[in-house]
Amino acid sequence: MKDGIKKCDHYLKLLCEYVDSELSEDLHDDFKSHVESCETCWKIFRTYNITVTLSKKTKDIHTVTSEQVERLCTIISSRMCSKK
């Protein structure tokens, strides 16, 4: 179980870079493969991606800073990892 948590933690640290398309092709494919096969990581990814998408849609109303997005990513990752 510990190895699974460490593996998920590794991928969750890449979440922001994946969503921002900043990963190398190999890391991108590896991340995508893991998220598609891990229900917990899929839920985190989906929640984060929806949050970012919605925040971009409201950009004209309220500006979400990159620091806020990074903080959100950190909070989601830490809370999901602590539930395992």
C-alpha positions as CSV (number, residue, x, y, z in Angstrom):
1,M,0.0,0.0,0.0
2,K,2.8,2.4,0.8
3,D,4.2,2.0,-2.7
4,G,0.8,2.9,-4.1
5,I,0.6,6.0,-2.0
6,K,4.1,7.1,-3.0
7,K,3.3,6.4,-6.7
8,C,0.1,8.4,-6.5
9,D,1.9,11.2,-4.6
10,H,4.4,11.3,-7.4
11,Y,1.7,11.8,-10.1
12,L,-0.3,14.3,-8.0
13,K,2.8,16.5,-7.9
14,L,2.7,16.6,-11.7
15,L,-1.0,17.5,-11.8
16,C,-0.6,21.2,-12.5
17,E,2.1,20.7,-15.1
18,Y,0.0,18.1,-16.8
19,V,-3.1,20.4,-17.0
20,D,-0.9,23.2,-18.2
21,S,0.7,20.9,-20.9
22,E,4.2,21.4,-19.5
23,L,5.2,17.8,-19.2
24,S,7.5,16.0,-21.6
25,E,5.7,13.6,-24.0
26,D,6.9,10.6,-22.0
27,L,5.8,12.0,-18.6
28,H,2.5,13.2,-20.1
29,D,1.8,9.7,-21.4
30,D,2.9,8.1,-18.1
31,F,0.7,10.5,-16.1
32,K,-2.3,9.9,-18.3
33,S,-1.9,6.1,-18.1
34,H,-1.7,6.2,-14.3
35,V,-4.7,8.5,-13.9
36,E,-6.8,6.4,-16.2
37,S,-6.0,3.3,-14.1
38,C,-6.2,4.8,-10.6
39,E,-9.7,5.8,-9.4
40,T,-8.5,8.0,-6.7
41,C,-6.1,10.0,-8.9
42,W,-8.8,10.1,-11.6
43,K,-11.2,11.8,-9.1
44,I,-8.5,14.3,-8.1
45,F,-7.6,15.1,-11.7
46,R,-11.2,15.5,-12.7
47,T,-12.0,17.8,-9.8
48,Y,-8.9,19.9,-10.4
49,N,-9.5,20.1,-14.1
50,I,-13.1,21.1,-13.6
51,T,-12.1,23.8,-11.1
52,V,-9.5,25.2,-13.4
53,T,-11.9,25.2,-16.4
54,L,-14.6,27.0,-14.4
55,S,-12.2,29.5,-13.0
56,K,-11.0,30.4,-16.5
57,K,-14.6,30.9,-17.6
58,T,-15.1,33.4,-14.8
59,K,-11.8,35.2,-15.5
60,D,-13.6,38.4,-16.5
61,I,-15.5,38.4,-13.3
62,H,-12.8,37.3,-10.9
63,T,-9.1,36.8,-11.7
64,V,-7.6,33.6,-10.3
65,T,-3.9,34.0,-9.8
66,S,-1.3,31.3,-10.6
67,E,-0.5,31.3,-6.9
68,Q,-4.2,30.5,-6.1
69,V,-4.2,27.7,-8.7
70,E,-1.0,26.2,-7.2
71,R,-2.4,26.5,-3.7
72,L,-5.5,24.7,-4.8
73,C,-3.5,21.9,-6.3
74,T,-1.4,21.5,-3.2
75,I,-4.5,21.4,-0.9
76,I,-6.3,18.8,-3.1
77,S,-3.2,16.7,-3.3
78,S,-2.5,16.8,0.4
79,R,-6.1,16.0,1.4
80,M,-6.5,13.1,-1.0
81,C,-3.1,11.6,-0.1
82,S,-4.0,11.8,3.6
83,K,-7.3,9.8,3.0
84,K,-5.4,6.8,1.7
